[in-house]
Amino acid sequence: MSSRVWGTPQFVLRAAIVVCGVVGLLIGDHRIVYFTAQSNLLVLAYFVGALYWMTKRATVEPPAPRWRGAITLWILITCLISHFLLNHGENPLPGLAASGAGVAVANWSLFLVHYVVPVLALIDWVAFGPHRVVRWRDVPLWIAYPLGYGVLIEVRGALFPAVPTKYPYFFLDPAGHGYGWVGGQFVQLGIIFGLLGAAVVGLDRLGAAAGRRRRAVAPVAPVAESLPEPRQAESSLG
């Protein structure tokens, strides 16, 4: 029965997420202090567990849909923060063909964990169910983790000023503008994360609606095709 699950689009896509995440983390320098590493590890933990669940239960439905919504949001935050705030919207594709093996490998690592894994996770979220399990009220719980991450970075920097990579991201560093400026960054990011979480829930609803439309237009199988002809039925009765 599990062999049928292995060949499904759901299993293949989720296995691809795991492979891309593992390769991306292994070929690059990703320290646990970075939100990128944490979010990708959480995605890996979920989808490895999902693959085991699907095989064990012989089902294409993944476990813990609300947790799946959370990791989808977190990995999308990784993608968008990296692309717009850290890379200023630059196209990452030219870097994949950079001269020098070390630079190219590093760029491939960043591309996998910042772009490929988030996009695949988003496709999985929209294309495959279960849908309509998450609720709008889940969004504040989802954004508590990335905001809490920022708070812990501030506490860590204040208590242990000599640690390496004191502030992993420029918008968490109070050295240049003070803690008031950092607080303003938290407010802006909280709003952005909330809107992004609402978009994740909205995409779940769109996926559910698309699934209903596909089922509505699916051809209806003919009924009783295998019934015998009337004469055959009469002869079989003697």
Sequence and secondary structure as in RCSB ss.txt:
>XXXX:A:sequence
MSSRVWGTPQFVLRAAIVVCGVVGLLIGDHRIVYFTAQSNLLVLAYFVGALYWMTKRATVEPPAPRWRGAITLWI
LITCLISHFLLNHGENPLPGLAASGAGVAVANWSLFLVHYVVPVLALIDWVAFGPHRVVRWRDVPLWIAYPLGYG
VLIEVRGALFPAVPTKYPYFFLDPAGHGYGWVGGQFVQLGIIFGLLGAAVVGLDRLGAAAGRRRRAVAPVAPVAE
SLPEPRQAESSLG
>XXXX:A:secstr
 HHHHHTSHHHHHHHHHHHHHHHHHHSS   TTSHHHHHHHHHHHHHHHHHHHHHHHT S  S HHHHHHHHHHH
HHHHHIIIIIISTT  SGGGGG SSHHHHHHHHHHHIIIIIHHHHHHHHHHHSS  S S TTHHHHHHHHHHHHH
HHHHHHHHH TTSSSSSSSGGG  TTT HHHHHHHHHHHHHHHHHHHHHHHHHHHHHHHHHHHHHHHS    SST
T   HHHHHHHT 
